[in-house]
């Protein structure tokens, strides 16, 4: 199976919070990342968290890391239509290699 | 500071032709990575290069694919004799030199090159 797993789809009402979950396998991963990809576009780095942290907040984004369970989540507060995209979780293996999940497609409905 | 620049953004090739994808890293970045994204999948690591050196090519298919990062000029991902299964988005990423095993340096991605083989 994949090293990084995510649920494939999430539908959320505009103004609500979105929570995207991810599990990874490599307990030695030093950094974990969230990237956003809009249709036909590249990857935009949203945020990342160092493995010795359990939470990081950046404006509407909150990342929670449970290292014991190897679980990472991204919470988007006050979700807007512009947040509709695919969100990729990635773990950094060794010094440079990123291992990505298959992506969670977030659809924001009015 | 321009981001990671890739070209062409879209490329159509017939089966058997060659595809060349170019990547210019961010200013100050000396490390380049290529990833491939097949339809409806996540990105898969292909190769990691520094100037004139291939550091890790463990994700590269054994045949038809090659990558280089010359002393001058962009990094090139070359696919010879393309087949339909090569149709994918190819992403280049770059980073500055690593400060160590626990470096916080992040990896920035380009906009991608979409290859379609017909």
Interface residues (C-beta under 8 A of the other chain):
Chain A: X2 X4 X30 X31 X33 X35 X40 X41 X42 X43 X44 X45 X48 X50 X88 X90 X95 X96 X97 X98 X99 X100 X101 X102 X103
Chain B: X6 X31 X33 X35 X40 X41 X42 X43 X44 X45 X48 X55 X56 X91 X95 X98 X101 X102 X103 X104 X106 X107 X108 X109 X110 X111 X112 X114
